[in-house]
Amino acid sequence: MIKVIYGAKGTGKTKMMIDAANATVDVAKGHLIYITDSKRGMYDLDRGVRFIDCSEYDIAGEAALCGFIKGVIAGNYDNEYVFIDGVVRIAGKPVQEMAAFFYMLEKVAKSDSIVVTVSVSATREELPDFVTKYLDA
């Protein structure tokens, strides 16, 4: 399952992501992973959430981000939740050009039974159809 948190820059998406990750710690049976491109929020996360600052791995582009996420998920057999904060910023592409990324994310989420929550810096009107279908998840 994929969930999308969206809004313009400065609307509190990172705080919503951190709050969602922390709330999930008590109900999760498997691993929780939080991926972002800065150390911001690292100390606000519960210890039960694995924090990954992907800026340390020189991810360049959407394909590299896809591979990185698959590698992180492959690292443990019991991953249950993945939070990706600032996917547009990490991939370095506008959300309108990220159909392949969301397709890959959906396949990984289904095949591994993982709940993936993604934050996107965009207004509702700016979101393409391949993203809006995840808003009611």
Summary of the structure (lengths in Angstrom):
residues: 137
radius of gyration: 13.6
end to end distance: 7.3
largest distance: 37.4
contacts: 403
relative contact order: 0.25
helix: 45%
strand: 23%
